[in-house]
Amino acid sequence: MSDAFPIGKVLIGAIALLGDSGKTSAIHKVPTNRRMRATRIGFADDSQADLKHHGGEEKAIHHYPFDHYAGWREEVGAAPVLERPGAFGENLSTSGLTERDVSVGDVFRIGTATLQVSQGRQPCWKLNAHFQVEDMASRVQTSGRTGWYYRVLEEGDVLPGATLERIDRATPEWTIERLWRTLYVDRHDRDSLEALANLSTLSEGWRQLAARRAR
């Protein structure tokens, strides 16, 4: 497997009303062809409407594999949001890199920025409204096709056509798929939960979640 992946799209979004929900969201991400600054809390021109549950240093940049789009079209039909990247609120879209290939703690260089995988994604109700599929968030969660988040270790600039290059693997045994399986499928595997609770490369919130599950 190559450790360099062309970025299909870099995407950002503005806060706007979300369908008929009466709520606001920035889940609608659109591709940009401009130089983007990756800061500690995400791309400089990106937004989050709910800062309690989205964004922050441990969820600065969201990555979702474009590899999953064909499967979702088969499952939920030709939803308009699936016609291009951005349907899942992702900031980075690639092909050839999925939850099976990426581990908590993996470090990537993109442009002059350095990112580290911090946790998986916990889908929320906004996916239901965005897709107009009442159980879309649940489908994403149970499928394991969740995508993942990065923390920004070094701020920097990302140019159009950038490559995502993996430069270090701190805990390769803890793939995003295994992380998801431990927390949401094999929920009584106490040894794995305790290992997660002490995994320094995992975000603090998810370490606490694993500790609660272990107890």
VEXTORGU-357332 format. One line per 5 residues: their letters; for each residue y, x, z of N, C-alpha, C. Coordinates in steps of 0.001 Angstrom, whole numbers. Example, Ala and Ser with C-alpha at 12.3 -4.5 7.8 and 13.67 -1.06 7.14 Angstrom:
REM residues 2
as	-5690/13190/7800/-4500/12300/7800/-3300/13200/7800 ~ -2250/12850/7080/-1060/13670/7140/30/12900/7870
***
This chain:
REM residues 215
msdaf	-1199/848/0/0/0/0/1245/880/0 ~ 2148/611/-913/3401/1353/-951/4238/1015/267 ~ 5034/1986/723/5929/1743/1842/7371/1598/1394 ~ 7588/1347/113/8925/1081/-414/8871/-217/-1206 ~ 9782/-1121/-889/9740/-2465/-1464/11123/-2830/-2011
pigkv	11217/-3125/-3302/12504/-3577/-3852/12927/-4887/-3187 ~ 14196/-4983/-2857/14717/-6224/-2296/14938/-7213/-3433 ~ 14247/-8348/-3352/14466/-9376/-4359/15858/-9956/-4239 ~ 16228/-10328/-3006/17541/-10903/-2768/18012/-10543/-1363 ~ 19323/-10323/-1230/20006/-10337/64/20763/-11650/113
ligai	20608/-12399/1218/21164/-13746/1281/22006/-13936/2530 ~ 23066/-14708/2390/23935/-15033/3519/24280/-16517/3454 ~ 24766/-17057/4565/25087/-18477/4592/26297/-18776/5454 ~ 26955/-19879/5133/28092/-20360/5908/27682/-21607/6685 ~ 28370/-21891/7768/28088/-23075/8571/28534/-24325/7814
allgd	27633/-25315/7740/27927/-26555/7037/27097/-27674/7652 ~ 27418/-28898/7320/26610/-30027/7773/25218/-29931/7179 ~ 24220/-30295/7991/22826/-30203/7579/22312/-31598/7230 ~ 22287/-31905/5943/21774/-33183/5481/22451/-34359/6164 ~ 21623/-35316/6606/22136/-36512/7289/21995/-36401/8803
sgkts	21735/-35192/9292/21465/-35020/10721/22717/-35157/11584 ~ 23888/-34975/10988/25114/-34955/11764/25337/-33639/12485 ~ 24417/-32698/12329/24500/-31383/12954/24942/-30352/11919 ~ 25399/-29211/12414/25765/-28122/11512/24729/-27013/11571 ~ 24651/-26261/10506/23699/-25169/10415/24152/-24208/9323
aihkv	23663/-22966/9402/23875/-22000/8320/22536/-21633/7693 ~ 21552/-22550/7776/20218/-22271/7250/20239/-22150/5728 ~ 21235/-22757/5082/21314/-22700/3618/21874/-21330/3216 ~ 20982/-20411/2878/21388/-19059/2497/21425/-18932/978 ~ 22400/-18201/485/22545/-18009/-959/22589/-16511/-1262
ptnrr	22069/-16121/-2426/22067/-14697/-2786/23475/-14162/-2970 ~ 23633/-12899/-2652/24910/-12227/-2876/24664/-10952/-3663 ~ 25595/-10614/-4525/25519/-9378/-5302/26585/-8383/-4864 ~ 27122/-8583/-3666/28151/-7696/-3144/27539/-6680/-2174 ~ 28253/-5607/-1936/27891/-4680/-872/27947/-5443/454
mratr	26887/-5341/1259/26830/-6050/2523/26729/-5055/3674 ~ 27484/-5300/4726/27448/-4451/5913/26455/-5024/6913 ~ 25452/-4250/7258/24498/-4651/8294/25031/-4169/9640 ~ 25387/-5103/10509/25915/-4779/11832/24845/-5058/12881 ~ 25168/-4784/14132/24199/-5002/15214/23763/-6454/15332
igfad	24606/-7373/14864/24258/-8789/14983/24026/-9433/13616 ~ 23780/-8616/12596/23428/-9164/11300/24406/-8769/10216 ~ 24216/-9356/9027/25122/-9062/7926/26507/-9620/8240 ~ 27517/-8844/7914/28882/-9158/8347/29351/-10520/7858 ~ 28934/-10955/6676/29412/-12206/6108/28449/-13363/6321
dsqad	27423/-13155/7142/26463/-14223/7429/26899/-14965/8695 ~ 26415/-16209/8840/26803/-17027/9994/25582/-17691/10606 ~ 25713/-18077/11884/24750/-18924/12581/25540/-19983/13337 ~ 25081/-21222/13254/25797/-22308/13920/25419/-22415/15392 ~ 24170/-22108/15720/23651/-22257/17081/23324/-20875/17632
lkhhg	24304/-20261/18283/24121/-18892/18757/23225/-18796/19982 ~ 22891/-19931/20588/21958/-19911/21713/20539/-19624/21241 ~ 20172/-20150/20075/18802/-20028/19588/18674/-19149/18344 ~ 19787/-18797/17716/19728/-18017/16479/20675/-16827/16583 ~ 20335/-15800/15828/21207/-14630/15795/21083/-13777/17045
geeka	22049/-12887/17230/21990/-11933/18331/21325/-10643/17892 ~ 21348/-9656/18753/20869/-8329/18364/19375/-8282/18082 ~ 18584/-9099/18769/17137/-9054/18548/16697/-9925/17366 ~ 17598/-10753/16860/17308/-11590/15687/18462/-11446/14701 ~ 18796/-10206/14420/19988/-9932/13610/19778/-10296/12145
ihhyp	18612/-9980/11607/18326/-10185/10186/16946/-10805/10053 ~ 16869/-11885/9279/15606/-12588/9084/15037/-12260/7707 ~ 13748/-11944/7682/13042/-11582/6449/11938/-12610/6227 ~ 11893/-13181/5016/10817/-14114/4685/10216/-13725/3343 ~ 8881/-13603/3275/8237/-13173/2029/8332/-14240/937
fdhya	8804/-13853/-234/8796/-14766/-1373/7365/-15065/-1809 ~ 6424/-14224/-1392/5003/-14418/-1705/4503/-15801/-1267 ~ 5112/-16379/-238/4631/-17656/297/5142/-18876/-474 ~ 6118/-18689/-1317/6775/-19849/-1943/5824/-20679/-2798 ~ 4960/-20028/-3568/4037/-20781/-4427/3120/-21658/-3586
gwree	2628/-21121/-2479/1768/-21902/-1593/2486/-23094/-992 ~ 3763/-22905/-630/4520/-24029/-79/4775/-25095/-1134 ~ 5006/-24695/-2383/5194/-25695/-3440/3930/-26522/-3638 ~ 2770/-25875/-3515/1512/-26605/-3620/1336/-27571/-2445 ~ 1813/-27172/-1272/1587/-27965/-65/2569/-29119/90
vgaap	3845/-28891/-161/4837/-29938/108/5470/-30495/-1159 ~ 5085/-29967/-2315/5648/-30462/-3558/6845/-29647/-4013 ~ 7432/-30094/-5092/8526/-29341/-5720/9849/-29620/-5015 ~ 9948/-29200/-3757/11187/-29365/-3000/12293/-28535/-3651 ~ 13474/-29098/-3822/14561/-28352/-4482/14854/-27001/-3828
vlerp	14732/-26942/-2494/15070/-25685/-1815/14083/-24568/-2140 ~ 12905/-24911/-2685/11910/-23897/-3005/12070/-23326/-4415 ~ 13137/-23720/-5092/13346/-23222/-6447/13831/-21786/-6476 ~ 14318/-21274/-5331/14811/-19895/-5267/14707/-19421/-3829 ~ 14816/-18112/-3573/14805/-17613/-2191/15941/-18224/-1373
gafge	15720/-18288/-60/16719/-18819/853/16295/-20094/1542 ~ 15143/-20650/1153/14703/-21937/1689/14446/-21891/3187 ~ 14095/-20735/3715/13725/-20622/5125/14829/-19962/5954 ~ 16020/-19880/5393/17132/-19287/6112/17072/-17778/6169 ~ 16316/-17187/5245/16125/-15742/5288/17320/-14982/4743
nlsts	17507/-13776/5281/18529/-12854/4787/17964/-11849/3795 ~ 16663/-11572/3889/16007/-10649/2968/14799/-11336/2359 ~ 14637/-11176/1054/13496/-11732/335/12842/-10619/-460 ~ 11525/-10465/-290/10782/-9456/-1038/9454/-10050/-1485 ~ 8784/-9340/-2374/7413/-9654/-2751/6545/-8442/-2426
glter	5314/-8719/-1976/4380/-7637/-1679/4367/-7191/-238 ~ 5063/-7910/634/5150/-7537/2045/5075/-8824/2863 ~ 3974/-9006/3607/3794/-10228/4385/3506/-9910/5844 ~ 3249/-10959/6611/2985/-10815/8049/1761/-9958/8333 ~ 865/-9837/7372/-310/-8983/7551/16/-7504/7416
dvsvg	1130/-7205/6735/1478/-5822/6407/2538/-5222/7318 ~ 3215/-6059/8089/4359/-5630/8886/4022/-5748/10365 ~ 4412/-4758/11139/4114/-4744/12568/5386/-4682/13399 ~ 5303/-5215/14605/6391/-5063/15570/6658/-3567/15756 ~ 7914/-3193/15700/8270/-1784/15873/8386/-998/14588
dvfri	7946/-1574/13447/8115/-870/12175/9600/-627/11926 ~ 9927/555/11449/11313/926/11174/11493/1062/9662 ~ 12530/414/9144/12822/430/7714/14233/943/7474 ~ 14397/1661/6375/15711/2050/5894/16064/1165/4714 ~ 17252/611/4722/17752/-169/3603/19207/222/3396
gtatl	19488/810/2257/20812/1386/2050/21050/2468/3090 ~ 22177/2384/3792/22452/3352/4855/22182/2764/6239 ~ 21572/1574/6290/21236/927/7562/19781/1185/7928 ~ 19500/1153/9219/18139/1298/9711/17795/71/10548 ~ 16671/-570/10204/16236/-1789/10871/14892/-1572/11550
qvsqg	14636/-2350/12624/13337/-2305/13285/12844/-3731/13519 ~ 11586/-3968/13181/10994/-5295/13381/10939/-5588/14873 ~ 11492/-6726/15283/11627/-7041/16709/10735/-8177/17174 ~ 10449/-9168/16307/9631/-10313/16694/9352/-11166/15468 ~ 8482/-12149/15631/8272/-13136/14588/9350/-14201/14641
rqpcw	9208/-15209/13790/10180/-16299/13733/9552/-17546/14343 ~ 10297/-18233/15183/9897/-19523/15733/10672/-20602/14979 ~ 10044/-21295/14045/10775/-22297/13264/11223/-23470/14120 ~ 12385/-24025/13796/12928/-25146/14562/13091/-26368/13672 ~ 13553/-27456/14255/13678/-28743/13581/14575/-28696/12346
klnah	15437/-27693/12256/16350/-27636/11120/15607/-27465/9798 ~ 14414/-26872/9853/13617/-26783/8628/13218/-28174/8146 ~ 12931/-29086/9071/12576/-30455/8691/13701/-31091/7886 ~ 14927/-30962/8400/16075/-31554/7731/16377/-30846/6410 ~ 16240/-29528/6410/16556/-28745/5219/15601/-29079/4073
fqved	14315/-29228/4386/13302/-29526/3376/13150/-31027/3118 ~ 13679/-31840/4058/13439/-33279/4044/11934/-33565/4110 ~ 11268/-32771/4953/9841/-32936/5268/9760/-32998/6780 ~ 9336/-34122/7340/9517/-34379/8767/8768/-33417/9675 ~ 7716/-32759/9176/6961/-31834/10027/6961/-30417/9460
masrv	8003/-30060/8717/8018/-28745/8071/7977/-27612/9082 ~ 8729/-27729/10169/8733/-26665/11175/7335/-26462/11747 ~ 6646/-27563/12020/5280/-27481/12547/4344/-26844/11527 ~ 4502/-27204/10265/3666/-26608/9213/3849/-25090/9150 ~ 5098/-24654/9224/5374/-23221/9169/4748/-22523/10372
qtsgr	4916/-23111/11562/4377/-22500/12771/2858/-22386/12729 ~ 2192/-23470/12358/730/-23459/12378/134/-22626/11252 ~ 895/-22411/10185/384/-21624/9061/411/-20126/9326 ~ 1294/-19688/10222/1491/-18257/10432/2395/-17623/9395 ~ 2868/-18410/8426/3777/-17898/7395/5210/-18066/7903
tgwyy	5559/-17304/8902/6798/-17509/9643/7916/-16552/9260 ~ 7568/-15413/8681/8561/-14359/8508/8797/-13629/9820 ~ 9807/-12765/9854/10051/-11950/11050/11525/-11563/11117 ~ 11895/-11013/12263/13274/-10595/12514/13353/-9085/12696 ~ 14559/-8562/12410/14887/-7163/12670/16030/-7062/13673
rvlee	15981/-6014/14481/17167/-5509/15166/17739/-4385/14299 ~ 19024/-4139/14395/19670/-3095/13595/19842/-1861/14472 ~ 19090/-824/14165/19178/422/14936/20400/1234/14538 ~ 20703/1272/13246/21870/1982/12737/22582/1074/11744 ~ 23844/790/11993/24613/-19/11065/24826/739/9754
gdvlp	24954/-17/8680/25168/629/7392/25390/-384/6293 ~ 25545/110/5069/25842/-725/3910/24605/-897/3041 ~ 24461/-2107/2503/23354/-2440/1608/23943/-2841/269 ~ 23565/-2132/-779/24059/-2404/-2125/23060/-3273/-2880 ~ 23513/-4015/-3886/22587/-4780/-4725/21505/-3862/-5306
gatle	20281/-4360/-5354/19182/-3561/-5881/18615/-2564/-4898 ~ 18963/-2699/-3627/18481/-1756/-2611/16975/-1846/-2448 ~ 16397/-794/-1899/14971/-739/-1596/14778/-704/-88 ~ 13803/-1461/381/13429/-1454/1790/12306/-438/1960 ~ 12588/643/2675/11626/1742/2802/11185/1892/4254
ridra	9879/1776/4482/9363/1951/5839/9305/3447/6154 ~ 9924/3825/7287/10009/5245/7623/9301/5584/8938 ~ 8874/4562/9694/8179/4840/10952/7400/3603/11373 ~ 6280/3845/12089/5474/2746/12620/5168/3069/14080 ~ 5810/2369/14987/5639/2649/16410/4363/2012/16966
tpewt	4080/775/16578/2912/51/17106/2222/-684/15962 ~ 1605/57/15043/1045/-555/13830/-68/-1548/14096 ~ -711/-1443/15257/-1804/-2375/15558/-1311/-3795/15815 ~ -14/-3951/16102/541/-5267/16412/1270/-5838/15205 ~ 479/-6276/14215/1085/-6911/13050/1726/-8234/13473
ierlw	2631/-8729/12640/3241/-10033/12898/2160/-11114/12911 ~ 1154/-10977/12058/60/-11954/12049/-701/-11929/13382 ~ -998/-10745/13885/-1704/-10664/15172/-827/-11189/16313 ~ 448/-10893/16263/1382/-11399/17264/1359/-12924/17280 ~ 1466/-13539/16098/1414/-14996/15981/95/-15548/16507
rtlyv	-995/-14902/16126/-2313/-15396/16549/-2464/-15336/18069 ~ -1967/-14274/18683/-2078/-14139/20140/-1269/-15202/20861 ~ -65/-15468/20378/818/-16406/21074/525/-17865/20768 ~ -27/-18148/19573/-108/-19551/19162/-1502/-20027/18763 ~ -2474/-19122/18671/-3838/-19527/18303/-4811/-19180/19431
drhdr	-4975/-17902/19714/-5876/-17448/20793/-5098/-17374/22096 ~ -4628/-18506/22559/-3655/-18544/23648/-4262/-18225/25015 ~ -5587/-18083/25085/-6214/-17766/26368/-6741/-16328/26411 ~ -6312/-15521/25447/-6685/-14105/25422/-5727/-13347/26347 ~ -6060/-13335/27630/-5134/-12783/28620/-4879/-11302/28394
dslea	-5899/-10548/28004/-5704/-9109/27801/-4648/-8844/26724 ~ -4732/-9592/25623/-3758/-9404/24546/-2373/-9867/24976 ~ -2317/-10971/25718/-1026/-11455/26194/-375/-10455/27142 ~ -1162/-9861/28015/-613/-8864/28931/-157/-7613/28173 ~ -903/-7257/27113/-475/-6119/26294/863/-6417/25621
lanls	1015/-7634/25129/2285/-8017/24516/3430/-7992/25521 ~ 3153/-8448/26731/4197/-8489/27756/4728/-7094/28073 ~ 3942/-6071/27762/4349/-4695/28036/4640/-3893/26770 ~ 4784/-4588/25642/5018/-3918/24367/6512/-3649/24209 ~ 6900/-2406/24349/8322/-2069/24419/9067/-2357/23121
tlseg	8362/-2377/21988/9018/-2620/20707/9263/-4108/20450 ~ 8657/-4979/21262/8825/-6424/21107/10102/-6869/21808 ~ 10767/-7873/21278/11995/-8366/21896/11733/-8845/23319 ~ 12752/-8752/24164/12610/-9127/25565/12191/-10585/25716 ~ 12762/-11471/24908/12410/-12881/25007/10946/-13138/24733
wrqla	10393/-12441/23759/8971/-12653/23438/8061/-11937/24436 ~ 8521/-10845/25035/7726/-10237/26113/7638/-11195/27291 ~ 8738/-11863/27607/8721/-12836/28697/7826/-14019/28360 ~ 7856/-14464/27105/6975/-15549/26681/5509/-15157/26858 ~ 5147/-13948/26452/3771/-13486/26601/3382/-13407/28090
arrar	4298/-12949/28929/4013/-12851/30360/3765/-14234/30960 ~ 4572/-15228/30547/4360/-16597/31040/3009/-17124/30576 ~ 2660/-16874/29336/1367/-17341/28821/219/-16678/29581 ~ 380/-15396/29884/-674/-14676/30610/-875/-15275/31994 ~ 228/-15635/32652/121/-16240/33978/-513/-17629/33928
***
